[in-house]
Amino acid sequence: MIRKLRVRFIILSTASLLLLLGIIVISSSVLTYRELVENADRVLAMLAENGVHPLPELPPEQVRFPGTDAEKRDKEFMGPFGRRPLSPESMYEARFFAVVLSAEGQVLRVDTQRIVMVDETEAGDYGEAAYRKKGARGFIGEFRYQKLTGENSDSDHEMCVLFLDCGRNLFTFKHSLMINCLISFLGLVAVFIVIVVISGKIVRPVSESYEKQKQFISVAGHEIRTPVTIIDADAELLAMEIGDGNEWLQDICKQTKRMAVLTDNLLTLSRMDEHRQQYTMIDFPISDVVEETVLSFQALAHSWNRNIMTEIAPMLSFHGDEGSVRQLVGILLDNAIKYIREQADGGCEDILLKLGKKGRSLCLSVSNSSEPVSEEQLKRFFERFYRTEQSRDSETGGYGLGLSIARSIVEAHRGKITASAPAAGTVRITVVLPMK
């Protein structure tokens, strides 16, 4: 249990850190890429505003910024944290080319004076590719393009496509992204190592408390067993002398038996917690074992005015501890008998036990009618000492340990046990045991 708690703490802490780092890296990357695209679009807009056939040799003070006047220029192009991402020189620093196409998409003219890495043939291919794409802007390879039509082009029947080389900025972006991912990964590994080291110290108080609890249950169980055995033996001897019809003597015998059952259950749980419970794993006919267990509970069921109905698939075999499986079936039947809902007219209530094969697993279920049970109560069914009806403790003689023992048996066989309410007023305990 403590090991599982530590593993869950490590997984939860690591997953939380991974999520945080992922959000930081993705957010910063998205913002950086968005700024890269916006700056490229601004340069393209400036080139379109000032003409590109060829680029006019204007002094910086005469360069026109798109969509703004001189008074608003500084504010319009002032970046965050006081940076100025765009300046009049950006137009002259940019590497770009232009392609003019007809309305049908045929290349008419190509201007590659401001770039060396692309010749006229390649520029024409880029222009045709941009013509086929939807939208006025986009990326083709490392080039950001913008389509100019109507007033922004030389003719209403022509389309001018500007291509801006963003290769260096994209490389810087990708390189920064890789560095951020690497730093985040190394940080995650370092923090994971720290979490693994300190997790032991964090769960140590819980571990010590849990060990003391197990030690107390084990010691108390052994210490209580001796006086209970003596009291029970003395009560039997006294009954032989004065007769067993004495009311007080019957009460003593009844309570000692209850104490003996509680002590045995506590010791069983203690052995299971400390993994001292010995299991002999063999192949045995589980169908026959379940049928025999049901027959042994029929008399008890009839005494409580119950009827056990079965749907057991024949000839099923299972590899496990036969005694533990018998105990498991007995716990489920005993729980159903004691906690079934009473009929108003005092009629006989039915308990349904099913055993069948589902895929590569065996499915055992016990269903009975009950008072309405909430989802929260169903989740707590297998907690120790948990009772949904505390007022019936004295009537049933139980202590809320049976289903906890059942869960330990199922987990020892690498199975799963769950509680559900398939219909209103019905409770079903389902056990799934994997087969070899």
Salt bridges, closest charged atoms under 4 A:
GLU35 OE2 - ARG83 NH2 2.97
GLU38 OE2 - ARG34 NE 3.23
ASP41 OD1 - ARG137 NE 3.85
ASP41 OD1 - ARG144 NE 2.82
GLU49 OE2 - ARG64 NE 3.77
GLU57 OE2 - ARG114 NH2 3.09
ASP74 OD1 - ARG73 NE 3.97
ASP74 OD1 - ARG84 NH1 3.30
ASP154 OD2 - HIS53 NE2 3.91
ASP154 OD2 - ARG109 NH2 3.30
GLU158 OE1 - ARG109 NH2 3.31
GLU211 OE2 - LYS214 NZ 3.37
ASP264 OD1 - ARG225 NH2 2.77
ASP273 OD2 - ARG384 NH2 2.64
GLU274 OE1 - ARG276 NE 2.53
ASP283 OD1 - HIS319 ND1 2.95
ASP283 OD2 - LYS436 NZ 3.61
GLU292 OE1 - ARG326 NH2 2.76
GLU311 OE1 - LYS354 NZ 3.93
GLU322 OE2 - ARG326 NH2 3.04
ASP334 OD2 - LYS338 NZ 3.27
GLU342 OE2 - ARG306 NH2 2.95
GLU383 OE1 - ARG380 NE 3.10
GLU389 OE2 - ARG392 NH1 3.33
ASP393 OD1 - ARG387 NH1 2.74
GLU395 OE1 - ARG392 NE 3.98
